[in-house]
């Protein structure tokens, strides 16, 4: 199973972008999408496969944070 977590493009050099996934920076190829610095993208296997709007990205990130917090509490 694959999980799609939105990340924010912080910089671009050629077709490679530095993407911030909640403080974790990763490089991904953005040649499959039309995206710029500040855009949110879904990355799979090192490639940005979809641009999503900021509101949707922030809502998804918030849901992930809630699930992780709940899981941490359940483990305690």
C-alpha positions in Angstrom: 0.0 0.0 0.0 1.2 3.5 -0.8 0.5 6.6 1.2 0.3 10.0 -0.3 1.4 12.9 1.9 1.5 16.4 0.4 4.7 18.3 0.4 5.5 21.9 -0.3 8.1 22.8 -3.0 10.8 24.9 -1.4 13.2 25.3 -4.3 13.6 24.1 -7.9 16.8 23.4 -9.9 16.0 22.1 -13.4 13.5 19.3 -13.0 14.4 18.5 -9.4 12.8 20.1 -6.5 13.4 20.2 -2.7 10.2 19.4 -1.1 9.3 19.9 2.6 7.2 17.1 4.1 6.6 18.6 7.6 10.2 19.5 8.2 11.7 16.6 6.4 13.3 17.7 3.1 13.4 15.3 0.1 14.3 15.7 -3.5 11.8 14.8 -6.2 11.6 15.1 -9.9 8.8 17.5 -11.0 8.9 16.8 -14.8 5.5 15.2 -14.8 3.7 18.3 -13.3 3.6 22.0 -13.9 4.5 23.3 -10.4 6.5 26.1 -8.9 8.0 27.1 -5.6 5.3 27.3 -2.9 3.0 24.7 -4.6 2.0 21.5 -2.8 2.5 18.2 -4.6 1.9 14.5 -4.1 5.1 12.5 -4.6 5.4 8.8 -5.5 8.6 6.9 -6.1 10.6 10.1 -6.3 8.3 11.9 -8.8 5.7 14.6 -8.2 2.6 13.1 -9.7 0.0 15.7 -8.8 -0.3 19.3 -7.8 -2.9 19.9 -5.1 -4.3 23.2 -3.8 -3.0 24.6 -0.5 -6.2 24.2 1.4 -6.5 20.5 0.5 -2.8 20.0 1.4 -3.2 21.6 4.8 -6.3 19.7 5.6 -4.6 16.4 4.7 -1.5 17.3 6.8 -3.8 18.2 9.7 -5.5 14.8 9.4 -2.2 13.0 9.4 -1.1 14.9 12.5 -4.3 14.0 14.3 -3.9 10.3 13.4 -0.3 10.2 14.5 -1.2 11.9 17.8 -4.0 9.4 18.4 -1.7 6.5 17.6 0.9 7.8 20.1 -1.7 8.2 22.8 -2.9 4.6 22.2 0.6 3.3 22.6 1.0 5.0 26.0 
